[in-house]
Amino acid sequence: MYHYKKGVQFVKKGREKEAIEQFRIAIQKDETLKEAYFDLGEIFMRNELYDESERIFKVLVEL
Protein backbone atom coordinates (compact mmCIF):
# COMPACT_ATOMS: atom_id res chain seq x y z
CA MET A 1 0.00 0.00 0.00
CA TYR A 2 2.99 2.31 0.54
CA HIS A 3 3.79 2.47 -3.18
CA TYR A 4 0.15 3.05 -4.07
CA LYS A 5 -0.07 6.00 -1.66
CA LYS A 6 3.22 7.35 -2.98
CA GLY A 7 1.78 7.12 -6.51
CA VAL A 8 -1.29 9.08 -5.47
CA GLN A 9 0.94 11.81 -4.07
CA PHE A 10 2.86 11.97 -7.34
CA VAL A 11 -0.41 12.30 -9.29
CA LYS A 12 -1.46 15.20 -7.05
CA LYS A 13 1.86 16.91 -7.83
CA GLY A 14 1.47 16.35 -11.58
CA ARG A 15 4.36 13.89 -11.68
CA GLU A 16 2.63 11.13 -13.60
CA LYS A 17 5.81 9.34 -14.72
CA GLU A 18 6.78 8.72 -11.11
CA ALA A 19 3.18 7.81 -10.27
CA ILE A 20 3.17 5.14 -12.99
CA GLU A 21 6.32 3.61 -11.54
CA GLN A 22 4.85 3.54 -8.04
CA PHE A 23 1.54 2.05 -9.18
CA ARG A 24 3.40 -0.67 -11.08
CA ILE A 25 5.46 -1.52 -8.00
CA ALA A 26 2.28 -1.58 -5.90
CA ILE A 27 0.68 -4.01 -8.37
CA GLN A 28 3.78 -6.23 -8.35
CA LYS A 29 3.58 -6.42 -4.57
CA ASP A 30 -0.21 -6.97 -4.49
CA GLU A 31 -1.82 -8.09 -7.74
CA THR A 32 -5.29 -7.58 -6.24
CA LEU A 33 -4.86 -3.86 -5.44
CA LYS A 34 -7.75 -2.56 -7.53
CA GLU A 35 -7.07 1.08 -6.76
CA ALA A 36 -3.61 0.90 -8.32
CA TYR A 37 -4.98 -0.63 -11.53
CA PHE A 38 -7.70 2.00 -11.72
CA ASP A 39 -5.39 4.96 -11.17
CA LEU A 40 -2.83 3.55 -13.60
CA GLY A 41 -5.53 3.11 -16.24
CA GLU A 42 -6.70 6.67 -15.67
CA ILE A 43 -3.19 8.05 -16.22
CA PHE A 44 -2.85 6.10 -19.46
CA MET A 45 -6.24 7.37 -20.64
CA ARG A 46 -5.40 10.99 -19.86
CA ASN A 47 -2.22 10.61 -21.88
CA GLU A 48 -4.08 8.99 -24.79
CA LEU A 49 -2.32 5.65 -24.27
CA TYR A 50 -5.54 3.84 -24.97
CA ASP A 51 -4.11 0.37 -25.61
CA GLU A 52 -2.29 0.42 -22.27
CA SER A 53 -5.36 1.79 -20.55
CA GLU A 54 -7.58 -0.89 -22.04
CA ARG A 55 -5.16 -3.63 -20.98
CA ILE A 56 -5.09 -2.35 -17.40
CA PHE A 57 -8.87 -1.96 -17.17
CA LYS A 58 -9.39 -5.48 -18.53
CA VAL A 59 -7.22 -6.84 -15.72
CA LEU A 60 -9.16 -4.74 -13.22
CA VAL A 61 -12.51 -6.10 -14.41
CA GLU A 62 -11.22 -9.66 -13.96
CA LEU A 63 -10.30 -9.07 -10.30
N, CA, C and O atoms as a Maestro MAE file, in Angstrom:
{
 s_m_m2io_version
 :::
 2.0.0
}

f_m_ct {
 s_m_title
 :::
 protein
 m_atom[252] {
  # First column is atom index #
  i_m_mmod_type
  r_m_x_coord
  r_m_y_coord
  r_m_z_coord
  i_m_residue_number
  s_m_chain_name
  s_m_pdb_residue_name
  s_m_pdb_atom_name
  i_m_atomic_number
  :::
  1 25 0.820 -1.200 0.000 1 A "MET " " N  " 7
  2 3 0.000 0.000 0.000 1 A "MET " " CA " 6
  3 2 0.865 1.266 0.000 1 A "MET " " C  " 6
  4 15 0.427 2.322 -0.457 1 A "MET " " O  " 8
  5 25 2.081 1.153 0.510 2 A "TYR " " N  " 7
  6 3 2.992 2.305 0.541 2 A "TYR " " CA " 6
  7 2 3.196 2.874 -0.859 2 A "TYR " " C  " 6
  8 15 3.084 4.082 -1.064 2 A "TYR " " O  " 8
  9 25 3.495 2.004 -1.821 3 A "HIS " " N  " 7
  10 3 3.788 2.470 -3.176 3 A "HIS " " CA " 6
  11 2 2.541 3.053 -3.841 3 A "HIS " " C  " 6
  12 15 2.634 4.003 -4.618 3 A "HIS " " O  " 8
  13 25 1.385 2.489 -3.536 4 A "TYR " " N  " 7
  14 3 0.150 3.051 -4.073 4 A "TYR " " CA " 6
  15 2 -0.042 4.482 -3.556 4 A "TYR " " C  " 6
  16 15 -0.323 5.396 -4.331 4 A "TYR " " O  " 8
  17 25 0.111 4.665 -2.252 5 A "LYS " " N  " 7
  18 3 -0.069 5.996 -1.664 5 A "LYS " " CA " 6
  19 2 0.962 6.984 -2.197 5 A "LYS " " C  " 6
  20 15 0.657 8.156 -2.416 5 A "LYS " " O  " 8
  21 25 2.169 6.506 -2.401 6 A "LYS " " N  " 7
  22 3 3.221 7.348 -2.981 6 A "LYS " " CA " 6
  23 2 2.816 7.762 -4.403 6 A "LYS " " C  " 6
  24 15 3.009 8.912 -4.797 6 A "LYS " " O  " 8
  25 25 2.257 6.821 -5.164 7 A "GLY " " N  " 7
  26 3 1.784 7.119 -6.511 7 A "GLY " " CA " 6
  27 2 0.700 8.179 -6.515 7 A "GLY " " C  " 6
  28 15 0.701 9.072 -7.363 7 A "GLY " " O  " 8
  29 25 -0.215 8.085 -5.580 8 A "VAL " " N  " 7
  30 3 -1.292 9.076 -5.468 8 A "VAL " " CA " 6
  31 2 -0.704 10.461 -5.206 8 A "VAL " " C  " 6
  32 15 -1.157 11.452 -5.780 8 A "VAL " " O  " 8
  33 25 0.292 10.525 -4.348 9 A "GLN " " N  " 7
  34 3 0.938 11.810 -4.067 9 A "GLN " " CA " 6
  35 2 1.605 12.381 -5.319 9 A "GLN " " C  " 6
  36 15 1.543 13.585 -5.569 9 A "GLN " " O  " 8
  37 25 2.237 11.515 -6.098 10 A "PHE " " N  " 7
  38 3 2.861 11.974 -7.342 10 A "PHE " " CA " 6
  39 2 1.808 12.501 -8.319 10 A "PHE " " C  " 6
  40 15 2.034 13.509 -8.987 10 A "PHE " " O  " 8
  41 25 0.667 11.830 -8.405 11 A "VAL " " N  " 7
  42 3 -0.408 12.301 -9.288 11 A "VAL " " CA " 6
  43 2 -0.844 13.697 -8.859 11 A "VAL " " C  " 6
  44 15 -1.012 14.582 -9.698 11 A "VAL " " O  " 8
  45 25 -1.024 13.896 -7.569 12 A "LYS " " N  " 7
  46 3 -1.457 15.204 -7.054 12 A "LYS " " CA " 6
  47 2 -0.460 16.306 -7.389 12 A "LYS " " C  " 6
  48 15 -0.836 17.469 -7.533 12 A "LYS " " O  " 8
  49 25 0.809 15.936 -7.513 13 A "LYS " " N  " 7
  50 3 1.857 16.909 -7.832 13 A "LYS " " CA " 6
  51 2 2.093 17.031 -9.339 13 A "LYS " " C  " 6
  52 15 2.964 17.784 -9.774 13 A "LYS " " O  " 8
  53 25 1.313 16.288 -10.138 14 A "GLY " " N  " 7
  54 3 1.467 16.349 -11.584 14 A "GLY " " CA " 6
  55 2 2.660 15.564 -12.103 14 A "GLY " " C  " 6
  56 15 3.099 15.776 -13.233 14 A "GLY " " O  " 8
  57 25 3.180 14.674 -11.298 15 A "ARG " " N  " 7
  58 3 4.361 13.889 -11.678 15 A "ARG " " CA " 6
  59 2 3.919 12.472 -12.051 15 A "ARG " " C  " 6
  60 15 4.163 11.510 -11.323 15 A "ARG " " O  " 8
  61 25 3.263 12.377 -13.207 16 A "GLU " " N  " 7
  62 3 2.633 11.125 -13.601 16 A "GLU " " CA " 6
  63 2 3.631 10.012 -13.911 16 A "GLU " " C  " 6
  64 15 3.335 8.839 -13.684 16 A "GLU " " O  " 8
  65 25 4.802 10.363 -14.425 17 A "LYS " " N  " 7
  66 3 5.806 9.338 -14.720 17 A "LYS " " CA " 6
  67 2 6.183 8.579 -13.446 17 A "LYS " " C  " 6
  68 15 6.241 7.350 -13.432 17 A "LYS " " O  " 8
  69 25 6.436 9.331 -12.388 18 A "GLU " " N  " 7
  70 3 6.779 8.720 -11.107 18 A "GLU " " CA " 6
  71 2 5.593 7.952 -10.534 18 A "GLU " " C  " 6
  72 15 5.764 6.901 -9.916 18 A "GLU " " O  " 8
  73 25 4.388 8.482 -10.745 19 A "ALA " " N  " 7
  74 3 3.180 7.806 -10.268 19 A "ALA " " CA " 6
  75 2 3.028 6.450 -10.945 19 A "ALA " " C  " 6
  76 15 2.703 5.459 -10.291 19 A "ALA " " O  " 8
  77 25 3.263 6.404 -12.250 20 A "ILE " " N  " 7
  78 3 3.167 5.141 -12.985 20 A "ILE " " CA " 6
  79 2 4.120 4.114 -12.392 20 A "ILE " " C  " 6
  80 15 3.745 2.962 -12.177 20 A "ILE " " O  " 8
  81 25 5.334 4.528 -12.132 21 A "GLU " " N  " 7
  82 3 6.320 3.612 -11.538 21 A "GLU " " CA " 6
  83 2 5.831 3.076 -10.198 21 A "GLU " " C  " 6
  84 15 5.931 1.879 -9.929 21 A "GLU " " O  " 8
  85 25 5.304 3.958 -9.364 22 A "GLN " " N  " 7
  86 3 4.849 3.544 -8.036 22 A "GLN " " CA " 6
  87 2 3.632 2.625 -8.118 22 A "GLN " " C  " 6
  88 15 3.538 1.655 -7.364 22 A "GLN " " O  " 8
  89 25 2.704 2.919 -9.021 23 A "PHE " " N  " 7
  90 3 1.536 2.049 -9.175 23 A "PHE " " CA " 6
  91 2 1.954 0.671 -9.685 23 A "PHE " " C  " 6
  92 15 1.396 -0.341 -9.260 23 A "PHE " " O  " 8
  93 25 2.918 0.626 -10.578 24 A "ARG " " N  " 7
  94 3 3.398 -0.668 -11.080 24 A "ARG " " CA " 6
  95 2 4.062 -1.479 -9.967 24 A "ARG " " C  " 6
  96 15 3.864 -2.690 -9.874 24 A "ARG " " O  " 8
  97 25 4.835 -0.820 -9.138 25 A "ILE " " N  " 7
  98 3 5.455 -1.517 -8.002 25 A "ILE " " CA " 6
  99 2 4.369 -2.020 -7.050 25 A "ILE " " C  " 6
  100 15 4.439 -3.149 -6.564 25 A "ILE " " O  " 8
  101 25 3.375 -1.187 -6.791 26 A "ALA " " N  " 7
  102 3 2.277 -1.584 -5.901 26 A "ALA " " CA " 6
  103 2 1.569 -2.824 -6.436 26 A "ALA " " C  " 6
  104 15 1.225 -3.725 -5.671 26 A "ALA " " O  " 8
  105 25 1.353 -2.871 -7.748 27 A "ILE " " N  " 7
  106 3 0.685 -4.015 -8.368 27 A "ILE " " CA " 6
  107 2 1.563 -5.257 -8.297 27 A "ILE " " C  " 6
  108 15 1.061 -6.360 -8.081 27 A "ILE " " O  " 8
  109 25 2.867 -5.087 -8.474 28 A "GLN " " N  " 7
  110 3 3.776 -6.231 -8.346 28 A "GLN " " CA " 6
  111 2 3.719 -6.817 -6.944 28 A "GLN " " C  " 6
  112 15 3.784 -8.034 -6.772 28 A "GLN " " O  " 8
  113 25 3.598 -5.965 -5.957 29 A "LYS " " N  " 7
  114 3 3.575 -6.423 -4.567 29 A "LYS " " CA " 6
  115 2 2.217 -6.998 -4.171 29 A "LYS " " C  " 6
  116 15 2.138 -7.885 -3.321 29 A "LYS " " O  " 8
  117 25 1.148 -6.491 -4.788 30 A "ASP " " N  " 7
  118 3 -0.207 -6.974 -4.492 30 A "ASP " " CA " 6
  119 2 -1.034 -6.915 -5.772 30 A "ASP " " C  " 6
  120 15 -1.573 -5.868 -6.129 30 A "ASP " " O  " 8
  121 25 -1.124 -8.044 -6.448 31 A "GLU " " N  " 7
  122 3 -1.815 -8.093 -7.742 31 A "GLU " " CA " 6
  123 2 -3.321 -7.894 -7.631 31 A "GLU " " C  " 6
  124 15 -4.004 -7.836 -8.653 31 A "GLU " " O  " 8
  125 25 -3.852 -7.788 -6.424 32 A "THR " " N  " 7
  126 3 -5.288 -7.576 -6.244 32 A "THR " " CA " 6
  127 2 -5.626 -6.140 -5.831 32 A "THR " " C  " 6
  128 15 -6.768 -5.853 -5.472 32 A "THR " " O  " 8
  129 25 -4.662 -5.257 -5.879 33 A "LEU " " N  " 7
  130 3 -4.865 -3.865 -5.443 33 A "LEU " " CA " 6
  131 2 -5.594 -3.081 -6.543 33 A "LEU " " C  " 6
  132 15 -4.974 -2.454 -7.402 33 A "LEU " " O  " 8
  133 25 -6.911 -3.137 -6.486 34 A "LYS " " N  " 7
  134 3 -7.751 -2.555 -7.534 34 A "LYS " " CA " 6
  135 2 -7.506 -1.065 -7.740 34 A "LYS " " C  " 6
  136 15 -7.536 -0.574 -8.869 34 A "LYS " " O  " 8
  137 25 -7.268 -0.358 -6.659 35 A "GLU " " N  " 7
  138 3 -7.067 1.084 -6.757 35 A "GLU " " CA " 6
  139 2 -5.872 1.426 -7.638 35 A "GLU " " C  " 6
  140 15 -5.912 2.387 -8.405 35 A "GLU " " O  " 8
  141 25 -4.818 0.638 -7.525 36 A "ALA " " N  " 7
  142 3 -3.613 0.897 -8.318 36 A "ALA " " CA " 6
  143 2 -3.888 0.676 -9.803 36 A "ALA " " C  " 6
  144 15 -3.443 1.459 -10.642 36 A "ALA " " O  " 8
  145 25 -4.618 -0.388 -10.126 37 A "TYR " " N  " 7
  146 3 -4.976 -0.627 -11.526 37 A "TYR " " CA " 6
  147 2 -5.819 0.523 -12.059 37 A "TYR " " C  " 6
  148 15 -5.574 1.024 -13.157 37 A "TYR " " O  " 8
  149 25 -6.808 0.940 -11.281 38 A "PHE " " N  " 7
  150 3 -7.702 2.004 -11.723 38 A "PHE " " CA " 6
  151 2 -6.939 3.296 -11.981 38 A "PHE " " C  " 6
  152 15 -7.089 3.914 -13.035 38 A "PHE " " O  " 8
  153 25 -6.125 3.699 -11.018 39 A "ASP " " N  " 7
  154 3 -5.391 4.956 -11.172 39 A "ASP " " CA " 6
  155 2 -4.383 4.889 -12.312 39 A "ASP " " C  " 6
  156 15 -4.174 5.875 -13.020 39 A "ASP " " O  " 8
  157 25 -3.764 3.736 -12.490 40 A "LEU " " N  " 7
  158 3 -2.831 3.550 -13.601 40 A "LEU " " CA " 6
  159 2 -3.570 3.661 -14.936 40 A "LEU " " C  " 6
  160 15 -3.098 4.324 -15.859 40 A "LEU " " O  " 8
  161 25 -4.720 3.015 -15.031 41 A "GLY " " N  " 7
  162 3 -5.530 3.108 -16.243 41 A "GLY " " CA " 6
  163 2 -5.964 4.529 -16.545 41 A "GLY " " C  " 6
  164 15 -5.991 4.945 -17.703 41 A "GLY " " O  " 8
  165 25 -6.299 5.268 -15.511 42 A "GLU " " N  " 7
  166 3 -6.697 6.672 -15.672 42 A "GLU " " CA " 6
  167 2 -5.554 7.518 -16.234 42 A "GLU " " C  " 6
  168 15 -5.766 8.346 -17.120 42 A "GLU " " O  " 8
  169 25 -4.359 7.308 -15.723 43 A "ILE " " N  " 7
  170 3 -3.195 8.054 -16.225 43 A "ILE " " CA " 6
  171 2 -2.985 7.748 -17.704 43 A "ILE " " C  " 6
  172 15 -2.773 8.656 -18.508 43 A "ILE " " O  " 8
  173 25 -3.046 6.475 -18.056 44 A "PHE " " N  " 7
  174 3 -2.854 6.103 -19.458 44 A "PHE " " CA " 6
  175 2 -3.928 6.740 -20.337 44 A "PHE " " C  " 6
  176 15 -3.632 7.204 -21.438 44 A "PHE " " O  " 8
  177 25 -5.171 6.764 -19.859 45 A "MET " " N  " 7
  178 3 -6.243 7.367 -20.644 45 A "MET " " CA " 6
  179 2 -6.016 8.859 -20.834 45 A "MET " " C  " 6
  180 15 -6.173 9.378 -21.939 45 A "MET " " O  " 8
  181 25 -5.650 9.545 -19.768 46 A "ARG " " N  " 7
  182 3 -5.398 10.994 -19.859 46 A "ARG " " CA " 6
  183 2 -4.294 11.313 -20.857 46 A "ARG " " C  " 6
  184 15 -4.304 12.365 -21.495 46 A "ARG " " O  " 8
  185 25 -3.352 10.400 -20.983 47 A "ASN " " N  " 7
  186 3 -2.224 10.614 -21.884 47 A "ASN " " CA " 6
  187 2 -2.433 9.954 -23.247 47 A "ASN " " C  " 6
  188 15 -1.493 9.791 -24.025 47 A "ASN " " O  " 8
  189 25 -3.672 9.581 -23.514 48 A "GLU " " N  " 7
  190 3 -4.076 8.989 -24.793 48 A "GLU " " CA " 6
  191 2 -3.319 7.707 -25.123 48 A "GLU " " C  " 6
  192 15 -3.087 7.398 -26.292 48 A "GLU " " O  " 8
  193 25 -2.941 6.971 -24.099 49 A "LEU " " N  " 7
  194 3 -2.318 5.655 -24.273 49 A "LEU " " CA " 6
  195 2 -3.430 4.621 -24.106 49 A "LEU " " C  " 6
  196 15 -3.482 3.880 -23.124 49 A "LEU " " O  " 8
  197 25 -4.307 4.599 -25.094 50 A "TYR " " N  " 7
  198 3 -5.544 3.838 -24.973 50 A "TYR " " CA " 6
  199 2 -5.334 2.331 -24.917 50 A "TYR " " C  " 6
  200 15 -6.057 1.638 -24.202 50 A "TYR " " O  " 8
  201 25 -4.363 1.814 -25.654 51 A "ASP " " N  " 7
  202 3 -4.106 0.372 -25.608 51 A "ASP " " CA " 6
  203 2 -3.655 -0.055 -24.217 51 A "ASP " " C  " 6
  204 15 -4.115 -1.068 -23.689 51 A "ASP " " O  " 8
  205 25 -2.756 0.719 -23.631 52 A "GLU " " N  " 7
  206 3 -2.289 0.418 -22.269 52 A "GLU " " CA " 6
  207 2 -3.445 0.538 -21.275 52 A "GLU " " C  " 6
  208 15 -3.611 -0.302 -20.391 52 A "GLU " " O  " 8
  209 25 -4.225 1.581 -21.436 53 A "SER " " N  " 7
  210 3 -5.359 1.794 -20.545 53 A "SER " " CA " 6
  211 2 -6.344 0.635 -20.638 53 A "SER " " C  " 6
  212 15 -6.815 0.131 -19.619 53 A "SER " " O  " 8
  213 25 -6.648 0.221 -21.840 54 A "GLU " " N  " 7
  214 3 -7.580 -0.893 -22.041 54 A "GLU " " CA " 6
  215 2 -7.052 -2.171 -21.391 54 A "GLU " " C  " 6
  216 15 -7.804 -2.905 -20.749 54 A "GLU " " O  " 8
  217 25 -5.765 -2.430 -21.559 55 A "ARG " " N  " 7
  218 3 -5.160 -3.633 -20.979 55 A "ARG " " CA " 6
  219 2 -5.294 -3.614 -19.453 55 A "ARG " " C  " 6
  220 15 -5.651 -4.621 -18.842 55 A "ARG " " O  " 8
  221 25 -5.009 -2.475 -18.857 56 A "ILE " " N  " 7
  222 3 -5.090 -2.346 -17.401 56 A "ILE " " CA " 6
  223 2 -6.532 -2.508 -16.919 56 A "ILE " " C  " 6
  224 15 -6.780 -3.209 -15.937 56 A "ILE " " O  " 8
  225 25 -7.479 -1.869 -17.598 57 A "PHE " " N  " 7
  226 3 -8.873 -1.963 -17.167 57 A "PHE " " CA " 6
  227 2 -9.430 -3.372 -17.353 57 A "PHE " " C  " 6
  228 15 -10.288 -3.800 -16.581 57 A "PHE " " O  " 8
  229 25 -8.960 -4.093 -18.357 58 A "LYS " " N  " 7
  230 3 -9.393 -5.484 -18.528 58 A "LYS " " CA " 6
  231 2 -8.943 -6.335 -17.350 58 A "LYS " " C  " 6
  232 15 -9.694 -7.178 -16.859 58 A "LYS " " O  " 8
  233 25 -7.716 -6.111 -16.900 59 A "VAL " " N  " 7
  234 3 -7.224 -6.842 -15.724 59 A "VAL " " CA " 6
  235 2 -8.076 -6.477 -14.511 59 A "VAL " " C  " 6
  236 15 -8.455 -7.350 -13.730 59 A "VAL " " O  " 8
  237 25 -8.372 -5.206 -14.355 60 A "LEU " " N  " 7
  238 3 -9.164 -4.737 -13.218 60 A "LEU " " CA " 6
  239 2 -10.536 -5.402 -13.192 60 A "LEU " " C  " 6
  240 15 -11.002 -5.824 -12.134 60 A "LEU " " O  " 8
  241 25 -11.175 -5.496 -14.335 61 A "VAL " " N  " 7
  242 3 -12.510 -6.099 -14.412 61 A "VAL " " CA " 6
  243 2 -12.466 -7.573 -13.996 61 A "VAL " " C  " 6
  244 15 -13.428 -8.093 -13.430 61 A "VAL " " O  " 8
  245 25 -11.356 -8.231 -14.278 62 A "GLU " " N  " 7
  246 3 -11.223 -9.656 -13.957 62 A "GLU " " CA " 6
  247 2 -10.979 -9.906 -12.466 62 A "GLU " " C  " 6
  248 15 -11.135 -11.033 -11.995 62 A "GLU " " O  " 8
  249 25 -10.600 -8.870 -11.727 63 A "LEU " " N  " 7
  250 3 -10.297 -9.071 -10.298 63 A "LEU " " CA " 6
  251 2 -11.548 -9.303 -9.476 63 A "LEU " " C  " 6
  252 15 -11.465 -9.488 -8.262 63 A "LEU " " O  " 8
  :::
 }
 m_bond[251] {
  # First column is bond index #
  i_m_from
  i_m_to
  i_m_order
  :::
  1 1 2 1
  2 2 3 1
  3 3 4 2
  4 3 5 1
  5 5 6 1
  6 6 7 1
  7 7 8 2
  8 7 9 1
  9 9 10 1
  10 10 11 1
  11 11 12 2
  12 11 13 1
  13 13 14 1
  14 14 15 1
  15 15 16 2
  16 15 17 1
  17 17 18 1
  18 18 19 1
  19 19 20 2
  20 19 21 1
  21 21 22 1
  22 22 23 1
  23 23 24 2
  24 23 25 1
  25 25 26 1
  26 26 27 1
  27 27 28 2
  28 27 29 1
  29 29 30 1
  30 30 31 1
  31 31 32 2
  32 31 33 1
  33 33 34 1
  34 34 35 1
  35 35 36 2
  36 35 37 1
  37 37 38 1
  38 38 39 1
  39 39 40 2
  40 39 41 1
  41 41 42 1
  42 42 43 1
  43 43 44 2
  44 43 45 1
  45 45 46 1
  46 46 47 1
  47 47 48 2
  48 47 49 1
  49 49 50 1
  50 50 51 1
  51 51 52 2
  52 51 53 1
  53 53 54 1
  54 54 55 1
  55 55 56 2
  56 55 57 1
  57 57 58 1
  58 58 59 1
  59 59 60 2
  60 59 61 1
  61 61 62 1
  62 62 63 1
  63 63 64 2
  64 63 65 1
  65 65 66 1
  66 66 67 1
  67 67 68 2
  68 67 69 1
  69 69 70 1
  70 70 71 1
  71 71 72 2
  72 71 73 1
  73 73 74 1
  74 74 75 1
  75 75 76 2
  76 75 77 1
  77 77 78 1
  78 78 79 1
  79 79 80 2
  80 79 81 1
  81 81 82 1
  82 82 83 1
  83 83 84 2
  84 83 85 1
  85 85 86 1
  86 86 87 1
  87 87 88 2
  88 87 89 1
  89 89 90 1
  90 90 91 1
  91 91 92 2
  92 91 93 1
  93 93 94 1
  94 94 95 1
  95 95 96 2
  96 95 97 1
  97 97 98 1
  98 98 99 1
  99 99 100 2
  100 99 101 1
  101 101 102 1
  102 102 103 1
  103 103 104 2
  104 103 105 1
  105 105 106 1
  106 106 107 1
  107 107 108 2
  108 107 109 1
  109 109 110 1
  110 110 111 1
  111 111 112 2
  112 111 113 1
  113 113 114 1
  114 114 115 1
  115 115 116 2
  116 115 117 1
  117 117 118 1
  118 118 119 1
  119 119 120 2
  120 119 121 1
  121 121 122 1
  122 122 123 1
  123 123 124 2
  124 123 125 1
  125 125 126 1
  126 126 127 1
  127 127 128 2
  128 127 129 1
  129 129 130 1
  130 130 131 1
  131 131 132 2
  132 131 133 1
  133 133 134 1
  134 134 135 1
  135 135 136 2
  136 135 137 1
  137 137 138 1
  138 138 139 1
  139 139 140 2
  140 139 141 1
  141 141 142 1
  142 142 143 1
  143 143 144 2
  144 143 145 1
  145 145 146 1
  146 146 147 1
  147 147 148 2
  148 147 149 1
  149 149 150 1
  150 150 151 1
  151 151 152 2
  152 151 153 1
  153 153 154 1
  154 154 155 1
  155 155 156 2
  156 155 157 1
  157 157 158 1
  158 158 159 1
  159 159 160 2
  160 159 161 1
  161 161 162 1
  162 162 163 1
  163 163 164 2
  164 163 165 1
  165 165 166 1
  166 166 167 1
  167 167 168 2
  168 167 169 1
  169 169 170 1
  170 170 171 1
  171 171 172 2
  172 171 173 1
  173 173 174 1
  174 174 175 1
  175 175 176 2
  176 175 177 1
  177 177 178 1
  178 178 179 1
  179 179 180 2
  180 179 181 1
  181 181 182 1
  182 182 183 1
  183 183 184 2
  184 183 185 1
  185 185 186 1
  186 186 187 1
  187 187 188 2
  188 187 189 1
  189 189 190 1
  190 190 191 1
  191 191 192 2
  192 191 193 1
  193 193 194 1
  194 194 195 1
  195 195 196 2
  196 195 197 1
  197 197 198 1
  198 198 199 1
  199 199 200 2
  200 199 201 1
  201 201 202 1
  202 202 203 1
  203 203 204 2
  204 203 205 1
  205 205 206 1
  206 206 207 1
  207 207 208 2
  208 207 209 1
  209 209 210 1
  210 210 211 1
  211 211 212 2
  212 211 213 1
  213 213 214 1
  214 214 215 1
  215 215 216 2
  216 215 217 1
  217 217 218 1
  218 218 219 1
  219 219 220 2
  220 219 221 1
  221 221 222 1
  222 222 223 1
  223 223 224 2
  224 223 225 1
  225 225 226 1
  226 226 227 1
  227 227 228 2
  228 227 229 1
  229 229 230 1
  230 230 231 1
  231 231 232 2
  232 231 233 1
  233 233 234 1
  234 234 235 1
  235 235 236 2
  236 235 237 1
  237 237 238 1
  238 238 239 1
  239 239 240 2
  240 239 241 1
  241 241 242 1
  242 242 243 1
  243 243 244 2
  244 243 245 1
  245 245 246 1
  246 246 247 1
  247 247 248 2
  248 247 249 1
  249 249 250 1
  250 250 251 1
  251 251 252 2
  :::
 }
}
